[in-house]
Amino acid sequence: QPLSFSLQPAATLRPRLGDLMSRSYQGRLNPGSYGHPELCKRPCVYQLKSGVCHVGAKCGFCHCRHEKSEVKPDQRERQLLLRMTDSELAALFVPVFRKRATDQGLLPVAREFLELAEQEAAAIESRQAEEPSQIRQRQLRTLKKSLSNMRLSSMAQHFLRTLPENVEIAYEQMRMQLTVVEPGSESTETVIVVHL
């Protein structure tokens, strides 16, 4: 189900951004929260347990509310992911990530990262073209379905390990472009501010 948010240049939202941050964000913006809810890091355990994180603004985990529990691959799916060649991972990841980003309205900000990921995926495929697959099509379909239910950040962590550092840097740059301001009492949407 798509998120409800508006994607707008930061300059057009400065007054509203300041107001929302003072009312509802209350200084919780930290590196792990950027891109919430799709591209943020895992929830901060300190924030979850006590509502206060002693690391504060430097925390690498998300301080925002997560309405749903994290969808993770089960043990069999994790084993499959580990057995897959880099080429198979790339062929699986890129279309699933693109569809999820599109469904969540994040394709404009994800486009550059996806283009780079697709280039690297093609390069990997050409290098490993002769490598025999050990994964059955039925297993791939099951894995694809499971991945499609994950947040983009959860999906990415299984794929980025196979790629050069420049792709991981592009992923982090994409994530850091998004400052998320959770809705206050007068708003019913999450505002995703794109820093251009």
Backbone as a chain_set.jsonl record, in Angstrom:
{"seq": "QPLSFSLQPAATLRPRLGDLMSRSYQGRLNPGSYGHPELCKRPCVYQLKSGVCHVGAKCGFCHCRHEKSEVKPDQRERQLLLRMTDSELAALFVPVFRKRATDQGLLPVAREFLELAEQEAAAIESRQAEEPSQIRQRQLRTLKKSLSNMRLSSMAQHFLRTLPENVEIAYEQMRMQLTVVEPGSESTETVIVVHL", "coords": {"N": [[0.844, -1.187, 0.0], [0.666, 2.169, -0.969], [2.521, 4.9, 0.47], [1.342, 7.887, 2.084], [2.321, 10.893, 1.077], [3.955, 14.02, 0.304], [6.129, 15.011, -2.285], [8.428, 17.34, -2.533], [10.469, 20.178, -3.523], [12.925, 21.295, -1.181], [13.139, 24.067, -0.739], [10.614, 25.155, -1.137], [9.249, 24.426, 1.069], [10.185, 25.472, 3.43], [9.035, 27.231, 5.532], [6.89, 25.614, 6.491], [8.275, 23.283, 7.082], [9.973, 24.08, 9.212], [8.017, 24.661, 11.13], [6.698, 22.169, 11.439], [8.831, 20.601, 12.308], [9.438, 21.749, 14.767], [7.084, 21.269, 16.146], [6.474, 18.491, 15.939], [8.647, 16.866, 15.422], [10.728, 17.389, 17.159], [13.584, 17.561, 17.533], [14.548, 15.023, 16.852], [15.784, 14.347, 14.524], [18.196, 12.576, 12.871], [21.08, 10.865, 11.463], [20.316, 8.137, 10.983], [17.576, 8.306, 10.663], [16.97, 9.513, 8.28], [15.176, 9.376, 5.242], [13.028, 7.931, 6.193], [9.843, 6.313, 5.869], [10.849, 4.292, 4.246], [13.583, 4.27, 3.487], [15.117, 4.524, 5.703], [17.274, 3.597, 8.494], [17.397, 0.654, 10.65], [15.025, 0.572, 13.433], [15.891, 2.468, 16.355], [17.035, 0.925, 19.242], [17.23, 2.033, 21.789], [15.522, 4.224, 21.638], [13.139, 2.866, 21.208], [12.835, 1.382, 23.597], [12.982, 3.22, 25.794], [12.235, 5.681, 24.852], [14.121, 7.597, 24.653], [17.233, 8.375, 23.257], [20.572, 7.957, 24.004], [22.632, 8.516, 22.301], [21.731, 10.41, 20.603], [21.624, 13.073, 18.227], [23.554, 11.987, 16.6], [23.015, 9.371, 16.181], [22.928, 6.313, 14.416], [20.676, 4.894, 13.844], [17.113, 4.589, 13.244], [14.903, 7.064, 14.523], [12.253, 7.511, 14.202], [8.692, 6.737, 14.247], [7.775, 3.385, 13.652], [5.323, 1.854, 12.093], [4.724, -0.729, 11.263], [5.97, -4.055, 11.786], [9.296, -5.074, 10.988], [9.81, -6.593, 7.854], [11.46, -9.51, 7.18], [13.767, -11.732, 5.503], [13.232, -15.253, 5.786], [14.989, -18.057, 7.342], [15.547, -19.964, 5.315], [15.295, -18.394, 3.024], [17.349, -16.556, 3.478], [19.552, -18.242, 3.26], [19.325, -18.907, 0.573], [19.818, -16.392, -0.601], [22.493, -16.085, 0.081], [23.619, -18.121, -1.405], [23.252, -17.335, -3.997], [24.587, -16.135, -7.09], [26.452, -13.112, -7.809], [25.432, -12.013, -10.115], [22.854, -13.161, -10.274], [21.722, -12.07, -7.969], [21.741, -9.351, -8.66], [20.022, -9.352, -10.9], [17.681, -10.047, -9.644], [17.307, -8.064, -7.658], [17.304, -5.355, -8.795], [14.906, -4.877, -10.515], [12.887, -5.367, -8.581], [13.439, -3.492, -6.577], [13.113, -1.147, -8.085], [10.349, -1.292, -8.715], [9.157, -1.187, -6.155], [10.096, 1.321, -5.284], [8.81, 2.917, -7.171], [6.085, 2.342, -6.607], [5.932, 3.459, -4.059], [6.231, 6.075, -4.619], [8.772, 7.115, -4.815], [10.469, 7.089, -6.965], [11.493, 9.375, -8.435], [13.587, 10.349, -6.785], [15.111, 8.104, -6.504], [16.033, 7.445, -8.962], [18.651, 8.054, -10.052], [20.384, 6.47, -8.486], [19.345, 3.939, -9.16], [19.906, 3.805, -11.9], [22.692, 3.668, -11.881], [22.999, 1.297, -10.406], [21.82, -0.495, -12.205], [23.634, -0.355, -14.341], [25.913, -1.459, -13.139], [24.874, -3.964, -12.542], [24.502, -5.009, -15.112], [27.163, -5.136, -15.923], [28.152, -7.009, -14.107], [26.638, -9.214, -14.889], [27.613, -9.692, -17.468], [30.176, -10.519, -16.866], [29.717, -12.851, -15.473], [28.333, -14.536, -17.103], [28.565, -17.182, -17.976], [28.398, -18.657, -15.706], [26.921, -21.292, -13.967], [23.557, -21.509, -12.76], [22.373, -22.211, -9.475], [19.978, -21.991, -8.398], [16.541, -22.564, -8.342], [13.803, -21.667, -10.51], [11.33, -21.488, -9.245], [12.1, -21.048, -6.607], [13.284, -18.561, -6.911], [11.043, -17.013, -7.595], [9.572, -17.124, -5.21], [11.359, -15.852, -3.493], [11.489, -13.344, -4.682], [8.894, -12.431, -4.238], [8.924, -12.26, -1.45], [10.96, -10.325, -1.048], [9.727, -8.119, -2.232], [7.946, -7.27, -0.339], [9.454, -6.054, 1.542], [10.94, -3.152, 3.126], [12.644, -0.585, 1.275], [15.234, -0.093, 2.247], [15.821, -2.418, 3.701], [15.762, -4.303, 1.699], [17.889, -3.407, 0.131], [20.178, -3.898, 1.662], [20.854, -6.54, 1.272], [21.808, -6.599, -1.256], [23.694, -4.584, -1.801], [26.165, -5.376, -0.863], [27.368, -6.786, -2.889], [28.245, -5.014, -4.734], [30.321, -2.363, -6.203], [31.976, 0.267, -4.291], [31.163, 2.801, -5.147], [28.477, 2.545, -5.849], [27.244, 2.032, -3.443], [27.794, 4.449, -2.199], [26.247, 6.133, -3.812], [23.742, 5.17, -3.087], [23.601, 5.93, -0.361], [23.742, 8.694, -0.709], [21.329, 9.138, -2.03], [19.559, 8.392, 0.008], [20.172, 10.3, 1.972], [19.221, 12.573, 0.807], [16.655, 12.805, 1.528], [14.723, 14.25, 3.938], [12.735, 13.456, 6.511], [9.689, 14.461, 7.839], [7.589, 13.826, 10.347], [3.975, 13.594, 10.512], [2.195, 16.22, 12.151], [-0.264, 17.267, 14.557], [-2.045, 18.646, 12.966], [-1.691, 17.717, 10.449], [-2.069, 15.195, 7.946], [-0.294, 13.811, 6.512], [2.924, 12.486, 5.641], [5.709, 14.431, 5.196], [8.074, 14.473, 2.746], [11.066, 15.833, 2.262], [13.006, 16.962, -0.313], [16.366, 17.511, -0.746], [17.815, 19.468, -2.95]], "CA": [[0.0, 0.0, 0.0], [1.523, 3.347, -1.061], [2.533, 5.864, 1.567], [0.757, 9.186, 1.778], [3.272, 11.969, 1.323], [4.213, 14.907, -0.82], [7.539, 15.086, -2.64], [8.577, 18.716, -2.974], [11.78, 20.767, -3.236], [13.032, 21.807, 0.187], [12.985, 25.523, -0.688], [9.201, 25.528, -1.097], [8.642, 23.941, 2.304], [10.93, 25.909, 4.619], [8.2, 27.65, 6.677], [6.153, 24.468, 7.011], [9.258, 22.371, 7.646], [10.361, 24.578, 10.532], [6.874, 24.519, 12.026], [6.483, 20.758, 11.735], [9.943, 20.07, 13.089], [9.346, 22.22, 16.15], [5.901, 20.706, 16.79], [6.316, 17.043, 16.002], [9.881, 16.094, 15.291], [11.354, 17.623, 18.464], [15.017, 17.311, 17.576], [14.898, 13.617, 16.688], [16.398, 14.114, 13.227], [19.539, 12.017, 12.99], [21.403, 10.177, 10.205], [19.567, 6.898, 10.795], [16.162, 8.575, 10.379], [16.778, 10.017, 6.917], [14.511, 8.462, 4.325], [11.939, 7.2, 6.851], [9.974, 4.977, 6.441], [11.361, 3.299, 3.294], [15.035, 4.252, 3.307], [15.804, 4.741, 6.981], [17.931, 2.439, 9.104], [16.541, -0.068, 11.599], [14.642, 1.388, 14.589], [16.843, 2.583, 17.465], [16.536, 0.156, 20.392], [17.108, 2.938, 22.943], [14.3, 4.994, 21.404], [12.011, 1.947, 21.382], [12.693, 0.951, 24.989], [12.771, 4.283, 26.779], [11.825, 6.933, 24.22], [15.265, 8.514, 24.651], [18.476, 7.78, 22.766], [21.712, 8.685, 24.57], [23.532, 8.908, 21.207], [21.135, 11.65, 20.12], [21.621, 13.468, 16.817], [24.554, 11.224, 15.842], [22.597, 7.966, 16.14], [22.83, 5.741, 13.08], [19.44, 4.132, 13.72], [15.952, 5.455, 13.039], [14.183, 7.53, 15.705], [10.842, 7.734, 13.854], [7.77, 5.635, 14.539], [7.617, 2.341, 12.635], [3.983, 1.312, 12.354], [4.701, -2.172, 11.008], [7.221, -4.744, 12.117], [10.201, -5.254, 9.854], [9.719, -7.839, 7.092], [12.812, -10.042, 6.965], [13.771, -13.068, 4.897], [13.379, -16.338, 6.757], [16.293, -18.73, 7.284], [15.715, -20.579, 3.996], [15.521, -17.31, 2.058], [18.699, -16.027, 3.724], [20.495, -19.2, 2.675], [19.239, -18.725, -0.879], [20.508, -15.146, -0.941], [23.934, -16.32, 0.212], [24.042, -19.038, -2.474], [23.081, -16.721, -5.312], [25.721, -15.424, -7.674], [26.245, -11.66, -7.868], [24.58, -11.767, -11.28], [21.48, -13.511, -9.895], [21.271, -11.053, -7.012], [21.482, -8.112, -9.4], [18.824, -9.56, -11.718], [16.541, -10.091, -8.724], [17.161, -6.843, -6.87], [17.042, -4.084, -9.484], [13.488, -4.667, -10.843], [12.049, -5.336, -7.369], [13.688, -2.189, -5.949], [12.481, -0.126, -8.938], [8.887, -1.355, -8.56], [8.801, -0.697, -4.815], [10.335, 2.769, -5.281], [7.728, 3.504, -7.972], [4.837, 2.209, -5.846], [5.99, 4.35, -2.905], [6.383, 7.449, -5.096], [10.149, 7.552, -4.582], [11.294, 6.906, -8.154], [12.279, 10.563, -8.81], [14.81, 10.477, -5.993], [15.87, 6.85, -6.615], [16.397, 7.187, -10.365], [20.1, 8.077, -10.283], [20.93, 5.26, -7.865], [18.923, 2.776, -9.931], [20.648, 3.776, -13.164], [24.033, 3.182, -11.561], [22.856, -0.114, -10.022], [21.561, -1.251, -13.434], [24.905, -0.437, -15.076], [26.762, -2.43, -12.448], [24.241, -5.275, -12.698], [24.821, -5.462, -16.474], [28.59, -5.478, -15.937], [28.282, -8.274, -13.368], [26.04, -10.274, -15.702], [28.515, -10.015, -18.582], [31.336, -11.235, -16.312], [29.318, -14.148, -14.925], [27.34, -15.097, -18.025], [28.71, -18.633, -18.115], [28.31, -19.31, -14.397], [25.634, -21.995, -13.863], [22.707, -21.159, -11.622], [22.006, -23.307, -8.58], [18.693, -21.59, -7.819], [15.405, -22.891, -9.205], [12.91, -20.543, -10.821], [10.302, -21.425, -8.195], [12.735, -20.414, -5.453], [13.448, -17.142, -7.248], [9.727, -16.363, -7.513], [9.254, -16.994, -3.783], [12.263, -14.843, -2.947], [11.065, -12.054, -5.243], [7.681, -12.037, -3.513], [9.344, -11.879, -0.1], [11.682, -9.05, -1.138], [8.821, -7.029, -2.613], [7.251, -6.812, 0.869], [10.414, -5.394, 2.432], [11.267, -1.751, 2.892], [13.764, -0.435, 0.345], [16.518, -0.202, 2.948], [16.033, -3.83, 4.034], [16.059, -4.951, 0.43], [19.203, -2.971, -0.355], [21.308, -4.436, 2.435], [21.215, -7.857, 0.735], [22.35, -6.432, -2.603], [24.812, -3.636, -1.878], [27.441, -6.051, -0.556], [27.94, -7.348, -4.115], [28.535, -3.933, -5.674], [31.435, -1.471, -5.868], [31.705, 1.297, -3.291], [30.481, 3.963, -5.723], [27.027, 2.309, -5.83], [26.836, 2.221, -2.047], [27.829, 5.897, -1.963], [25.054, 6.678, -4.483], [22.595, 4.786, -2.261], [23.593, 6.799, 0.822], [23.408, 10.051, -1.158], [19.885, 9.131, -2.27], [18.902, 8.343, 1.319], [20.392, 11.549, 2.696], [18.453, 13.646, 0.167], [15.305, 12.825, 2.091], [14.507, 14.577, 5.339], [11.341, 13.111, 6.763], [9.043, 15.132, 8.958], [6.368, 13.089, 10.643], [2.826, 14.479, 10.613], [1.788, 16.77, 13.438], [-1.69, 17.104, 14.834], [-2.864, 19.265, 11.932], [-1.345, 17.162, 9.15], [-2.351, 13.773, 7.799], [0.659, 13.219, 5.596], [4.34, 12.595, 5.934], [6.342, 15.289, 4.207], [9.428, 14.08, 2.401], [11.702, 17.018, 1.709], [14.151, 16.603, -1.138], [17.412, 18.526, -0.757], [18.374, 19.505, -4.304]], "C": [[0.887, 1.247, 0.0], [1.426, 4.231, 0.167], [1.824, 7.125, 1.127], [1.777, 10.258, 2.109], [3.352, 12.865, 0.113], [5.707, 14.995, -1.026], [7.752, 16.454, -3.263], [9.989, 19.208, -2.705], [11.801, 21.417, -1.866], [12.729, 23.295, 0.27], [11.528, 25.94, -0.562], [8.546, 25.177, 0.229], [9.272, 24.505, 3.565], [10.036, 26.37, 5.77], [7.482, 26.463, 7.316], [7.105, 23.481, 7.68], [9.66, 22.801, 9.048], [9.259, 24.388, 11.546], [6.671, 23.061, 12.431], [7.596, 20.184, 12.594], [9.844, 20.499, 14.542], [8.174, 21.566, 16.872], [5.976, 19.195, 16.972], [7.605, 16.251, 15.893], [10.758, 16.223, 16.529], [12.809, 17.155, 18.531], [15.438, 15.873, 17.365], [15.583, 13.326, 15.356], [17.844, 13.682, 13.417], [19.82, 11.211, 11.728], [20.595, 8.908, 9.952], [18.113, 7.1, 10.415], [15.916, 9.08, 8.963], [16.144, 8.946, 6.036], [13.372, 7.665, 4.928], [10.646, 7.349, 6.047], [10.64, 3.952, 5.513], [12.876, 3.163, 3.285], [15.812, 4.48, 4.6], [16.474, 3.454, 7.455], [16.946, 1.724, 10.039], [16.168, 0.836, 12.774], [15.69, 1.339, 15.699], [16.274, 1.859, 18.69], [16.369, 1.034, 21.629], [15.81, 3.734, 22.844], [13.073, 4.117, 21.652], [11.761, 1.622, 22.849], [12.31, 2.079, 25.934], [12.277, 5.598, 26.185], [12.937, 7.959, 24.16], [16.501, 7.76, 24.17], [19.652, 8.598, 23.281], [22.716, 9.113, 23.499], [23.041, 10.203, 20.562], [21.239, 11.854, 18.623], [22.624, 12.697, 15.971], [24.155, 9.759, 15.656], [22.41, 7.487, 14.701], [21.591, 4.89, 12.867], [18.247, 5.086, 13.722], [15.235, 5.778, 14.35], [12.701, 7.772, 15.428], [9.999, 6.514, 14.223], [7.732, 4.664, 13.363], [6.318, 1.617, 12.943], [3.944, -0.21, 12.205], [6.025, -2.782, 11.42], [8.005, -5.003, 10.829], [9.981, -6.609, 9.184], [11.142, -8.291, 6.79], [12.729, -11.382, 6.255], [13.913, -14.132, 5.98], [14.717, -17.053, 6.53], [16.556, -19.34, 5.907], [16.009, -19.516, 2.938], [16.902, -16.684, 2.236], [19.765, -16.942, 3.127], [20.508, -19.098, 1.155], [20.008, -17.488, -1.321], [22.021, -15.324, -0.883], [24.471, -17.22, -0.898], [24.003, -18.402, -3.854], [24.372, -16.066, -5.785], [25.42, -13.927, -7.656], [25.301, -11.303, -9.009], [23.115, -12.053, -10.96], [20.903, -12.497, -8.915], [20.895, -9.765, -7.723], [20.196, -8.219, -10.209], [17.561, -9.574, -10.868], [16.258, -8.723, -8.121], [16.662, -5.646, -7.668], [15.567, -3.906, -9.849], [12.575, -4.579, -9.621], [12.199, -3.99, -6.666], [12.995, -1.085, -6.743], [10.97, -0.117, -8.742], [8.454, -0.802, -7.206], [8.987, 0.817, -4.737], [9.234, 3.492, -6.051], [6.42, 3.49, -7.192], [4.781, 3.172, -4.666], [6.184, 5.814, -3.312], [7.789, 7.997, -4.952], [11.043, 7.434, -5.812], [12.076, 8.159, -8.543], [13.602, 10.675, -8.056], [15.694, 9.23, -6.111], [16.443, 6.63, -8.004], [17.904, 7.1, -10.596], [20.777, 6.831, -9.696], [20.597, 4.031, -8.693], [19.669, 2.668, -11.252], [22.051, 3.224, -12.947], [23.995, 1.695, -11.19], [22.62, -0.991, -11.249], [22.829, -1.409, -14.266], [25.815, -1.493, -14.453], [26.203, -3.845, -12.583], [24.549, -5.855, -14.076], [26.282, -5.89, -16.575], [28.835, -6.812, -15.232], [27.776, -9.434, -14.222], [26.963, -10.676, -16.847], [29.739, -10.793, -18.093], [30.974, -12.654, -15.886], [28.341, -14.89, -15.827], [27.382, -16.619, -18.093], [28.53, -19.386, -16.793], [26.95, -19.99, -14.229], [24.862, -21.597, -12.606], [22.399, -22.397, -10.795], [20.641, -23.046, -7.942], [17.577, -21.903, -8.808], [14.518, -21.671, -9.395], [11.833, -20.382, -9.749], [10.853, -20.737, -6.947], [12.913, -18.913, -5.688], [12.132, -16.388, -7.133], [9.33, -16.126, -6.059], [10.084, -15.884, -3.149], [11.872, -13.447, -3.421], [9.831, -11.533, -4.506], [8.025, -11.553, -2.111], [10.044, -10.522, -0.105], [10.744, -7.885, -1.417], [8.021, -6.495, -1.428], [8.164, -6.091, 1.85], [10.504, -3.907, 2.124], [12.481, -1.703, 1.964], [15.11, -0.615, 1.037], [16.835, -1.65, 3.319], [16.425, -4.619, 2.792], [17.498, -4.664, -0.005], [20.356, -3.63, 0.39], [21.755, -5.805, 1.931], [21.943, -7.751, -0.598], [23.618, -5.6, -2.646], [26.16, -4.296, -1.621], [28.122, -6.599, -1.809], [28.471, -6.276, -5.059], [29.725, -3.089, -5.248], [30.996, -0.354, -4.925], [30.933, 2.482, -3.862], [28.961, 3.794, -5.739], [26.491, 2.496, -4.414], [26.822, 3.705, -1.686], [26.602, 6.553, -2.585], [23.792, 6.363, -3.685], [22.485, 5.704, -1.044], [23.259, 8.236, 0.447], [21.915, 10.168, -1.427], [19.136, 9.206, -0.94], [19.001, 9.676, 2.045], [19.718, 12.752, 2.031], [17.089, 13.819, 0.813], [15.339, 13.137, 3.574], [13.038, 14.328, 5.602], [10.836, 13.829, 7.988], [7.724, 14.426, 9.203], [5.202, 14.053, 10.815], [2.567, 14.954, 12.03], [0.286, 16.623, 13.585], [-2.564, 17.669, 13.727], [-2.621, 18.649, 10.564], [-1.655, 15.683, 9.118], [-1.356, 13.11, 6.87], [2.067, 13.337, 6.143], [4.962, 13.424, 4.831], [7.753, 14.793, 3.976], [10.051, 15.246, 1.659], [12.942, 16.596, 0.952], [15.13, 17.755, -1.161], [18.104, 18.486, -2.103], [19.651, 20.314, -4.345]], "O": [[1.76, 1.384, 0.857], [0.384, 4.303, 0.819], [1.717, 7.401, -0.068], [2.069, 10.507, 3.279], [2.878, 12.518, -0.969], [6.471, 15.047, -0.062], [7.312, 16.707, -4.385], [10.647, 18.731, -1.781], [10.814, 22.017, -1.439], [12.127, 23.747, 1.244], [11.228, 26.964, 0.052], [7.413, 25.582, 0.489], [8.934, 24.07, 4.666], [10.255, 25.938, 6.901], [7.47, 26.325, 8.54], [6.782, 22.909, 8.722], [9.686, 21.985, 9.969], [9.514, 24.001, 12.687], [6.493, 22.753, 13.61], [7.348, 19.383, 13.495], [10.129, 19.715, 15.448], [8.249, 21.329, 18.077], [5.595, 18.67, 18.018], [7.637, 15.072, 16.246], [11.451, 15.278, 16.906], [13.209, 16.45, 19.457], [16.579, 15.521, 17.667], [15.929, 12.177, 15.082], [18.622, 14.38, 14.068], [18.889, 10.9, 10.985], [20.227, 8.634, 8.809], [17.473, 6.182, 9.901], [14.778, 9.077, 8.494], [16.522, 7.775, 6.078], [12.797, 6.809, 4.256], [10.374, 8.452, 5.573], [10.963, 2.85, 5.957], [13.4, 2.065, 3.096], [17.035, 4.613, 4.578], [16.268, 2.378, 6.895], [15.802, 2.151, 10.19], [16.907, 1.769, 13.088], [16.297, 0.297, 15.948], [15.159, 2.149, 19.122], [15.465, 0.805, 22.432], [15.091, 3.9, 23.829], [12.088, 4.568, 22.236], [10.614, 1.588, 23.296], [11.423, 1.921, 26.773], [11.938, 6.525, 26.921], [12.731, 9.071, 23.674], [16.778, 6.647, 24.619], [19.728, 9.8, 23.027], [23.558, 9.975, 23.751], [23.832, 10.99, 20.041], [20.98, 10.94, 17.84], [22.554, 12.747, 14.743], [24.891, 8.993, 15.034], [21.808, 8.177, 13.877], [21.457, 4.236, 11.833], [18.355, 6.237, 14.144], [14.99, 4.898, 15.176], [11.968, 8.193, 16.322], [10.515, 5.424, 14.472], [7.664, 5.085, 12.208], [6.218, 0.869, 13.916], [3.221, -0.894, 12.93], [7.064, -2.123, 11.406], [7.439, -5.129, 9.743], [9.967, -7.644, 9.85], [11.932, -7.542, 6.215], [11.733, -12.095, 6.388], [14.625, -13.938, 6.965], [15.478, -16.691, 5.632], [17.669, -19.242, 5.39], [16.859, -19.709, 2.069], [17.552, -16.322, 1.255], [20.754, -16.476, 2.562], [21.562, -19.189, 0.526], [20.758, -17.529, -2.296], [22.745, -14.77, -1.71], [25.632, -17.104, -1.29], [24.655, -18.884, -4.78], [25.142, -15.521, -4.994], [24.267, -13.523, -7.505], [24.473, -10.401, -8.882], [22.234, -11.277, -11.331], [19.738, -12.112, -9.02], [19.864, -9.16, -7.431], [19.377, -7.3, -10.212], [16.495, -9.16, -11.323], [15.111, -8.278, -8.077], [15.701, -4.991, -7.265], [15.001, -2.863, -9.522], [11.61, -3.815, -9.615], [11.214, -3.41, -6.211], [12.368, -0.197, -6.165], [10.37, 0.951, -8.617], [7.493, -0.037, -7.122], [8.138, 1.52, -4.19], [8.777, 4.556, -5.634], [5.724, 4.503, -7.121], [3.706, 3.652, -4.307], [6.288, 6.691, -2.454], [7.985, 9.212, -4.963], [12.25, 7.655, -5.718], [13.231, 8.036, -8.95], [14.62, 11.056, -8.634], [16.895, 9.296, -5.846], [17.252, 5.725, -8.205], [18.38, 6.178, -11.258], [21.634, 6.221, -10.335], [21.455, 3.175, -8.911], [20.025, 1.569, -11.679], [22.537, 2.412, -13.734], [24.859, 0.926, -11.612], [23.151, -2.098, -11.333], [23.073, -2.474, -14.833], [26.409, -2.312, -15.154], [26.958, -4.808, -12.72], [24.825, -7.047, -14.203], [26.602, -6.882, -17.23], [29.621, -7.637, -15.697], [28.395, -10.497, -14.276], [27.085, -11.86, -17.163], [30.277, -11.628, -18.821], [31.813, -13.554, -15.928], [27.609, -15.768, -15.371], [26.347, -17.266, -18.25], [28.513, -20.617, -16.775], [25.921, -19.324, -14.34], [25.439, -21.379, -11.541], [22.193, -23.486, -11.331], [20.206, -23.785, -7.059], [17.665, -21.544, -9.982], [14.484, -20.767, -8.561], [11.472, -19.261, -9.39], [10.161, -19.944, -6.309], [12.719, -18.103, -4.782], [12.097, -15.262, -6.637], [8.817, -15.062, -5.713], [9.575, -15.08, -2.368], [11.919, -12.485, -2.653], [9.737, -10.347, -4.193], [7.481, -10.554, -1.641], [9.757, -9.669, 0.735], [10.942, -6.787, -0.896], [7.476, -5.394, -1.496], [7.705, -5.576, 2.869], [10.19, -3.461, 1.02], [13.248, -2.662, 1.88], [16.023, -1.221, 0.476], [17.993, -2.064, 3.256], [17.302, -5.482, 2.832], [18.221, -5.557, -0.447], [21.404, -3.89, -0.201], [22.905, -6.193, 2.135], [22.615, -8.692, -1.023], [24.52, -5.877, -3.437], [27.186, -3.824, -2.111], [29.326, -6.852, -1.794], [29.083, -6.597, -6.078], [30.103, -3.088, -4.076], [29.807, -0.071, -4.783], [30.139, 3.104, -3.156], [28.23, 4.781, -5.655], [25.411, 3.053, -4.219], [25.944, 4.163, -0.956], [25.982, 7.424, -1.973], [22.878, 7.185, -3.611], [21.401, 6.199, -0.732], [22.57, 8.927, 1.198], [21.301, 11.181, -1.091], [18.197, 9.987, -0.788], [18.035, 10.131, 2.658], [19.65, 13.829, 2.623], [16.447, 14.859, 0.662], [15.909, 12.388, 4.368], [12.184, 14.943, 4.963], [11.469, 13.81, 9.044], [6.841, 14.436, 8.345], [5.4, 15.2, 11.216], [2.7, 14.193, 12.989], [-0.354, 15.919, 12.804], [-3.701, 17.23, 13.555], [-3.289, 19.026, 9.601], [-1.526, 14.99, 10.128], [-1.551, 11.961, 6.476], [2.357, 14.177, 6.995], [4.758, 13.14, 3.651], [8.543, 14.704, 4.916], [9.618, 15.604, 0.564], [13.828, 15.946, 1.508], [14.77, 18.864, -1.555], [18.891, 17.579, -2.374], [20.26, 20.453, -5.405]]}, "num_chains": 1, "name": "protein.A"}
